[in-house]
Amino acid sequence: MAKKRIIVVVEDEDAIRRGIVDALRVAGYDPVEAAEGATGLKEAQRAGVDLVLLDLLLPKMDGFAVLSELRVTRPSLPIIILTARGSEDDRVRGLRGGADDYVVKPFSARELLARVDAVLRRSPERPIPIVQIRLGDTIADCGRREIIRGEDRQMLSEMEANILLRLGSHAGRAVSREELLSCVWGIRDGAVETRAIDMHITRLRQKLSGTTDETGPEWIVTVRGKGYMLGPDVELIQSSPAGAG
């Protein structure tokens, strides 16, 4: 029997948390509950956790603080933020902070499970290749999920590494937002707004350039009306696993 995937639910409202937990359990997941931020962080850092559903307004430690800490200690752990209707600033801040997706309250169990399934879904056809991408003195190692700049190293989230992998494997052409939704997010019905993709690209650019200045090195170029592609000066060092034929 396949091991059930563990999902940590960090939500302080009892009724909402219990509803989420029940829906996840019925869908075959193994949910773990946390009613406040500090406990949620502790549970999310345990070995074997597959995904975190994270409310933003939490007692003791808010969701943004939990998100920030997890991106340091568990950079590849998928995180979906739960946010109140109309709080666009929270959604943008969450995506910039490294969340993989967001679900707006109130939401149905069906929508939530679709988002969870989409974030967890990964292409099983072939192993992730080892890809290193270089611009100047900076290397993005997608296999190790880190950016190397001299002695300084910064972690990439799984989503960020997968975006670079897709762009790197199609260097020389624009990759559309729809293609990123399908191949990176695993979504084929447009369930994630393209704004989510744009926010991930913005955050990835800032990490790669080491600055929030938009005039920095062109790691990722926006191709108007088509999508994104690697910049003209970016060098693809390695595009297949070592020893592959």
Secondary structure, DSSP 8 states (H G I E B T S, - for coil): -----EEEEE-S-HHHHHHHHHHHHHTT-EEEEESSHHHHHHHHTSTTEEEEEEESS-SSS-HHHHHHHHHHH-TT--EEEEEETT-HHHHHHHHHTT-SEEEEES--HHHHHHHHHHHH----SS-----EEEETTEEEETTTTEEEETTEEEE--HHHHHHHHHHHHTTTS-B-HHHHIIIII--SS--S-HHHHHHHHHHHHHHHHTSS-TTS--SEEEETTTEEEE-TT-EEEE-S-TT--
